[in-house]
């Protein structure tokens, strides 16, 4: 950021860092062993743009998903949420395939210079409740989200997850950045 940008109050968005997604591959073993969590899919969320360049990127992503998912038997769907964000939702019994596909989609967006449009990747797990691990692309960190009844969070479970997983995952240190994501379509 230059001096003039600082003076005028402009700031640049941090570049997304999808490489850290792969930390979830090894963390999955601990999550399933220590918490008896079962993978129930994953998703990637990004803000679509009304631009022809973005349309080309979206076409490439759809072709990538068709080809990749045919080889891995991953099932996918594309949804738009009530905020206008696009979700690519994946289901596959092989957890590694979920991580790899999320990475390929995020890399495709980055290659087309739309990395700033990436919001998050979400990994859904299930035990007696839904447990989500959310990867914030801008911060390159994960955080747990355990929704409860009436739009309340199970904070004690989230903190327990953090205490065990902070050795394996880059966890967001600032709890204020553990944004709740209600009604995740994953």
N, C-alpha and C positions, 0 to 999 in steps of 0.2 A: 504494500500500500504506500502510495507516495505522499509527500508533504501536503500537496494540494487536496488530496482526498481526505486527509486527516483534518485539515482546516475547514473543509466544507461538510464534514460529518459523514462522509461516505465510507462505507466499509465493504470489504469483499467477503462473500460467503466462503466458509471453509470448504475445501474440496472433499468430496466423499471418499471414504477409504473402505472399499468392499473386501479387501484381503483378510481383514480380521473376522469375516464371517466364518472362515474355516476353523476358528477356535471352537465353534459350537459342535463340530464333528467329534472332537475328543471329549468335550464336556458332556455330550450326550450319554456316554458310558456312566459317568458319575451321577447324572440326573436319573437314569433308569435304575442304577444300583442303590444309591442312597435314599432316593425319594420314591421309587417305584413308579416313576412317570413314564407314560407311554406316548410316543410321538403321534400326533393327530393332524399333521400337515404343517404347511408353512405358507408364507405369502410375502410379497414385496409390494410396497405402496409408493406411488410417485404421482406428481402433479402433471397431468397432460397439458400440452400447449396447443393452441390453434395455429399451427405453422406447418407448411409443407415439409420442412426438414424433419419435424417431429413425426409427421405421418409416415415418412420413409423409415424412421427409426422404429415406429410401432409395427410396421409391416415386417421389418427384419426380425423383431422380437417374436412376432407370431410365427414366422417361418422357423425360427430357431426352436421355439417351443414345440412345434409340430414334429420337427425332425428329432430333436433330443428326446422328447417324451415317447416317441415311437420306439426308440432304442431302449429306453429305461423302463417303459411301462408306467411312467409318471402320468397322473391325470392332472389336467389343469383347467382352470376357468378364468375368465377375465371379467371383472366387475367394477362398477363405479359406485362409490359410496355417496352418502348424502351431502358430503362436503365437496364433491367433485373430484376426489382423488381416484386414481385408477389402482386397482388391486389385481395382481396375478396370484391366484390361489392354487397351491400345489398339494397333491396327495400322492404318497408313495410309501410302501412298507420299508424301503431302503433309505434310511436317514441321510446317507451320504449323497444320494441322488437329489434330495431336496436342497441341500447346501450348495451343491455344484450348480444346479439350475438357477437358484437365486443369484449366485455369483455371475453366471453367464448373462442373465438379464441385466444386472447392474452394470456389467462391463459394456454391454451393447449400448446402454444409455450414455455411459461415459464416452465411449468412442464417437458418438454422435454429438458430443458437447452438451449433453443434457444431464450430466451428473448432479448438478445443483437441484434438479427436479426430484431426486431420490429423497424420500422421507424416512422410511424404515423398512426393515425386514422383520418378520414376526415368525416365531416358532411356537406352535401350539402343542401343549402336552396335557395329559389327563391323568388324574388319580381320582379322588372323590370330588374334585372340582377342576375347573379349567385353570391351567397355568400357562402363561405366555412369557417367552423371553423375547424382548424387543431389542433390536439392533438399530441404534441411531447412526445413520451414515455420516452425519456432519461431525459428531463427536467421536465416532469410531469406538463406541462403547455399547455394552449390553446393560439391560436392567430387567428385573422380574416384574411382572404385573399379574396379580391374582385378583380378578374381580369377584366381589361378593354380591349379596342381595342388595337391592335398592341403590345401585350405583355407589356402593361402598367397597373399599379395597380390604383385602386381608393382609394388612401391613405386617403383622407378626410373621406370617408365612413368607412374605417377600423378603424380610430381613434375615430370616433363617436360610432361605435360598442364597441370598447374597453372601452370608458368612461362610457357607460351604463352597460356593462356586467362585469366589474372588481369586482363588489360586489358579483357576483354569480359564477364566474369562476376563477380558478387560471390562470391569464393571464401572459404571458411571458413579463417581464418588459423590457428586452433588445430588442428594435425594430430591431436591426441588426439580431436577430434570427427569425424574421418573414419571413422565407424563402418562396419565391413565388414557387408555384407548378403548373406549366403550364400543360395543357392537362391532368388534373385529370380524370381518367376513370369512376368516379362516376357520 
